[in-house]
Amino acid sequence: MKKTIAILIILTVHFGFSQTGTIKGIVVDKQSENPLEGATVELLNTEVATGVITDFDGRFTLTGVPLGRQAIRVSFIGYESATIPNVVVTTGKDVSVNITLLESFNQLDEIVLTTETNKDQPLNKAAAVSARQFGIEEVTRFSGGRSDVGRLAANFAGVSTPDDSRNDIVVRGNSPIGLLWRVEGIPTPNPNHFAAFGTTGGPVSAINPNMLKNSDFITSAFPAEYGNALGGVFDLGFRTGNVDDYEFTAQAGAFTGLEATAEGPMGKNKGSFLLAARYSLVGLVGGGAGGASTAVPNYADVSFNLNFGKGKLGTFSVFGILATSNIDFLGDEIDENDLFAAEDENLFVESRFGVLGLKHRLAIGKNSYLRTIIGGSLAQSEINAERFINKDTPEERLLPFFDTDDRESRLTFSTLFNSKISNKITFRSGVLLENFGLQSLLRDREEQPDNDGDGDPDLTTFRDVDESFVVLQPYVQGRFRITEKLALNAGLHSLYSALNEQFVFEPRAGLKYNITASQSLSLGYGLHHQPAPLPLLFINENVNGEAVQTNRNLDFVRSAHYVLGYDVKLAPSWRGKVEVYYQDIDNAAVESFPSSYSSLTEGADFVFDNDRTGLVNEGTGFNRGIEFTLEKFFSKGYYGLLTGSFFESRYEGSDGIERNTPFNNGYVVNFLTGREFKIGAAGRNVFFVDTRLATSGGQYFTPIDLEASQQAGFEVQQEDLAFSERFDNYFRWDVKFGIRLNSKTKKRSHQFYVDLQNVTNNENVFVRRYNRLTNQVDQVNQIGFFPDFGYKFQF
């Protein structure tokens, strides 16, 4: 490691003394979200005062900015000023920032209040509790993050990830199935490579962080515009490309693969294009992304955002993601400790994901706008398995054993009207209409009898669906600044599904009171509904010899969220936060006879049970806990983040017994810190080091009945003891270091990093399962020590 650091530092001798960067962006009114002309943008902490005025479209450009982390202040008469710290300026790329200003409560002519914009406040002004924003810098900075927004979220309070092999997000003890993904304002299916039907996570994200602008992550009591989710919301937005210059990025990483990004001006109306493409690094990723396997994962994705600028009919943009992935597990090449395959099977996995949308924004007067999005999305996964019978004998043969082909498509129409009634009242209403198309086939021989007498278990069809249905979500919400210290966000969301013809109303409310300039209290409530997972709704049950979808008409699962929060600004760059929450859940799907099963436990594995039929909405559950956040925003060369979540997640099946959910880790603690050191003759180059410590309570699981499994030839669990045993506690330590180099004469920069993941090689448990080849219960561990690396070139 010492040699590597020395080599990186020696490289700085090629970079000299004179180069600056550029900061550009847009200033908008926080309530109306329309641009502010004439706002003053100043560069702080420089020997010579530098400032510019925004144009008619709210745009500004600061040139000749010194390299490194800079701060800017934005002011406008009648508005509260805003200071934007930690703007990272390099020679390789112009920095783009979007800034919102809040009109002063009493419409003062002079600016009397300056706020510092930090990531603890969400972009969505209606999110009063349990929300924060994040940006590309955080996604790529944190050690162990693999440039994955899902793994980034695992560092926030209230969030845990079940294992290292996937980025499923467990929010406050809820199943990861309860997470809502939104891209550019429209809901999407699972945006991950190797995604399985009905899940929300995967081994590798298909979201390219280089495409993202600052976005929101919400964990409870969502604003009224979000629906059809119980656990959390990832509201992702794509940034626009550089409207003045052409810029390019080339990079490589063990997990992200080979990547190229291009952006620049387009058309005559200050339009721009942004295009990014990635392809996996075959061989280097093979043992890391999927666990202990000789199989090689291949994946690729292309993302784009084309903005046609502001015309007479408003602003139009086209955005999209296209992703594909595949991996083959061949039995002759499988290690006995493989996470996903067996030595006597060939397994073939293929998935596709796509989003395409057209967005239109029309300003209506000075204080209102109408935004409309028409989009389509697709998620498809195919898994086929063939099993060797009498392997390695003269009678060896291959038997098709399992196959599934799931295709979920959505046609989406979304429109919202936002209006700033006054500096004290903002109103928003809208509607989201989705047409779901579902084609799903599931056939399996596992645990099936031999009714046809051919000596093999019958290949039974559990799901064979080809249909469509509509989901409608209208909403209305308002933000009311009652006094200078007190603000109320209130709204009503509605959800209708043509599948079960159920229509529900969901009140939402959030109250925030600023006790002092540095302290605030917040209170939130929200009622949320979500259908049972699609793989459950369309499972077949044999009724008098006929296949019937007996779960099809299940009602929505219902969850009421209650949140109380306290925020305190401890120092200019320090803040603390405490939130206490309770979630009361009912209408969960359970079996009609006494059993431990509940749909609240789905999502702990990558597949769904195929024998849970005839379900009824009589299950209950709850999640409760307290969360702590201590955060040092980047200043004086370093940052720090300490989060702790202490919670309980329980449920009741139809047997009336209260049990742990598989997501009841009990506690999750994360500590992250990083430091930057200016190096080189002019101090324009940077050596950085980041580290992350994560620990959590072990995951609960259902013990296996070994004797019954040996007799049956497949795994038999002791369901009367569901989730009664627990894995050992989880621990992981990651260390990342690297260097950023800025050219002395040209617009280009380089960045190198090495990310040492799980440096202690801690053996965290992945699963305990019955192995039919050894006739024993085997333990498979998660990924051990793995060195990631990356290089980025911007020009």
Helices and strands as residue ranges (DSSP letters): H 2-10, G 11-14, E 21-29, E 40-43, E 50-53, E 59-65, E 68-75, E 81-89, E 95-101, E 114-116, E 131-134, H 136-141, H 149-153, E 159-160, E 170-171, G 176-178, E 179-183, E 186-187, E 192-193, E 204-205, G 209-211, E 215-218, E 232-236, E 247-253, E 257-266, E 271-279, E 298-311, E 314-329, G 331-333, E 345-364, E 368-389, E 397-420, E 425-444, E 460-481, E 486-497, E 502-516, E 519-530, H 534-537, E 541-543, E 546-548, E 557-571, E 574-590, G 599-601, E 616-635, E 638-652, E 658-660, E 667-679, E 685-696, E 700-701, H 706-712, G 719-721, E 725-726, E 730-742, E 749-757, E 765-771, E 776-781, E 786-794
